Amino acid sequence: MSEEESLEELKADVIIKLRKYKFVKKEKVKNIMNYIVKIPKEKQKAVIWCIPESGTVGIAVVKSLQKALEDKNIERGIIITNGKYTHAARVNAKKMNIELLPKIFPSFDLFEHELVPKHEILTLKEREQVLTQYKIQPYQLPQIKASDPTVIAIGAKPGDMLRIIRKSPTAGTHIAYRHVVG
């Protein structure tokens, strides 16, 4: 970690690593650190804005990012700040395909801790195999909230299914499935 790297930039580095994004470019525009990444799984690009002030991020910032996305022909955006988000910013960001990372998101890799098991988002094929194998519907699985830090870290959304792989002293590895809810 370099001295100049802000807390928001550390969070961006963690997001890029955990979601397996491919780093393309990093540039500073005014006081905002701007990352451009490729999302291999979705064959899209995304822009991550790291806003260093701890003030409130409002609709103006969300609209600025949307304009930047349109100018660069990029599909998704992520805003990382140590401040708060206004209600209007939260509501409109969802409509504009912009993710607002919560202030409480950690600036380190959660999964390096021995008590946090590995979480994976199931592909559609894997999801169907699990549902068929156990003869269940997704709502019958134990739930995990979309606001859970591990869910945010891997980029899962409500409706997704997760595979959680735990190491067990007696069973070797234990696999559990969870349904992500809003």
C-alpha positions in Angstrom: 0.0 0.0 0.0 1.4 3.4 -1.0 1.1 6.4 1.3 -1.0 8.2 -1.2 -3.6 5.5 -1.6 -6.9 6.5 0.1 -9.3 4.3 2.0 -11.7 4.4 -1.0 -8.9 3.2 -3.3 -8.2 0.3 -1.0 -11.8 -0.6 -1.2 -11.7 -0.4 -5.0 -8.7 -2.7 -5.0 -10.6 -5.2 -2.8 -13.7 -5.1 -5.1 -11.6 -5.6 -8.2 -9.8 -8.6 -6.7 -12.8 -10.3 -5.1 -15.2 -9.9 -8.1 -12.4 -11.0 -10.5 -12.6 -7.8 -12.5 -9.8 -7.1 -15.0 -8.1 -3.8 -14.4 -7.9 -1.6 -17.5 -7.0 2.0 -16.4 -6.7 4.3 -13.4 -6.8 8.1 -13.6 -7.4 11.0 -11.4 -10.1 13.5 -12.6 -10.3 16.5 -10.3 -10.4 14.9 -6.8 -12.0 11.6 -7.9 -10.0 8.5 -8.6 -11.5 6.8 -11.7 -10.9 3.1 -12.3 -12.0 1.4 -15.5 -12.4 -2.4 -15.3 -13.6 -5.2 -17.4 -16.2 -7.7 -16.0 -15.3 -10.9 -17.7 -18.3 -12.9 -16.5 -20.7 -10.4 -18.1 -18.5 -9.2 -21.0 -19.0 -5.6 -19.9 -17.0 -2.7 -18.6 -17.5 -0.7 -15.4 -16.3 2.6 -14.0 -15.4 2.8 -10.3 -15.4 6.3 -8.8 -13.5 6.7 -5.5 -14.8 9.9 -3.9 -12.5 10.9 -1.0 -14.7 13.4 0.9 -16.7 12.1 3.8 -19.6 14.4 3.0 -22.9 13.4 1.4 -23.1 12.1 -2.1 -26.2 13.3 -3.8 -28.1 12.8 -7.1 -25.7 15.3 -8.9 -22.8 12.9 -8.4 -24.8 9.9 -9.6 -25.9 11.8 -12.7 -22.3 12.9 -13.4 -21.2 9.3 -13.3 -24.1 8.3 -15.6 -23.0 11.0 -18.1 -19.4 9.7 -17.9 -20.7 6.1 -18.5 -22.7 7.3 -21.5 -19.7 9.3 -22.9 -17.4 6.2 -22.7 -20.1 3.7 -23.7 -19.8 1.8 -20.5 -22.6 -0.2 -19.0 -22.0 -0.2 -15.2 -20.8 2.2 -12.5 -19.7 1.8 -8.9 -19.3 4.7 -6.4 -17.2 4.3 -3.3 -17.1 7.0 -0.6 -16.6 7.3 3.1 -19.6 9.6 3.3 -23.4 9.0 3.1 -25.7 8.7 0.2 -28.9 10.8 -0.1 -32.2 8.9 -0.6 -32.5 10.4 -4.2 -29.0 9.1 -5.0 -29.8 5.6 -3.8 -33.2 5.4 -5.6 -31.8 6.8 -8.9 -28.5 4.8 -8.9 -30.4 1.5 -9.1 -32.3 2.8 -12.2 -29.0 4.0 -13.8 -27.2 0.7 -13.2 -24.9 2.3 -10.7 -23.9 0.5 -7.5 -23.3 2.5 -4.3 -20.8 0.8 -2.0 -21.8 1.2 1.6 -19.5 3.1 4.0 -19.1 0.0 6.1 -17.5 -2.0 3.3 -14.1 -3.3 4.5 -10.9 -2.1 3.0 -9.4 -5.6 3.3 -10.1 -9.0 1.8 -12.8 -10.6 4.1 -12.1 -14.1 2.8 -8.6 -14.1 4.2 -10.0 -14.4 7.7 -10.1 -18.0 8.9 -13.8 -17.7 10.1 -15.1 -16.4 6.7 -15.8 -19.3 4.3 -15.5 -19.1 0.5 -18.6 -17.8 -1.2 -19.4 -18.3 -4.9 -22.2 -17.2 -7.1 -23.7 -20.1 -9.0 -24.1 -20.0 -12.7 -27.5 -20.6 -14.2 -26.5 -24.2 -15.1 -25.2 -24.9 -11.6 -28.3 -23.3 -10.1 -30.6 -25.6 -12.1 -28.6 -28.7 -11.2 -28.8 -27.9 -7.4 -32.5 -27.1 -7.6 -33.2 -30.4 -9.5 -30.9 -32.5 -7.3 -32.7 -31.4 -4.1 -36.1 -31.0 -5.7 -36.6 -27.5 -4.3 -37.3 -23.9 -5.3 -34.8 -21.1 -4.5 -37.1 -19.6 -1.8 -36.8 -22.9 0.1 -33.1 -22.5 0.7 -31.8 -20.6 3.7 -31.6 -16.9 2.9 -28.7 -14.4 3.0 -29.3 -10.7 2.8 -28.0 -8.7 -0.1 -26.6 -6.3 2.5 -24.3 -9.0 3.9 -20.7 -7.9 3.5 -19.7 -11.1 1.8 -22.6 -10.8 -0.7 -21.6 -7.2 -1.5 -17.9 -8.2 -1.9 -18.6 -10.9 -4.5 -21.3 -8.8 -6.3 -24.3 -11.0 -5.8 -27.7 -9.6 -6.2 -31.2 -10.6 -4.9 -32.3 -13.7 -6.7 -28.8 -15.2 -7.0 -27.8 -18.5 -5.4 -24.5 -18.8 -3.5 -22.4 -21.9 -2.8 -20.6 -21.5 0.6 -17.6 -23.9 1.1 -16.5 -24.3 4.7 -13.5 -26.4 5.9 -14.6 -28.8 8.6 -12.4 -30.8 10.9 -14.7 -33.8 10.7 -16.3 -33.6 7.3 -13.3 -32.2 5.3 -15.3 -29.6 3.4 -19.0 -28.8 3.9 -21.0 -27.1 1.1 -24.1 -25.0 1.8 -26.4 -23.1 -0.5 -28.0 -19.8 0.2 -30.6 -17.7 -1.7 -29.8 -13.9 -1.8 -32.8 -11.8 -0.8 -33.2 -7.9 -0.8 
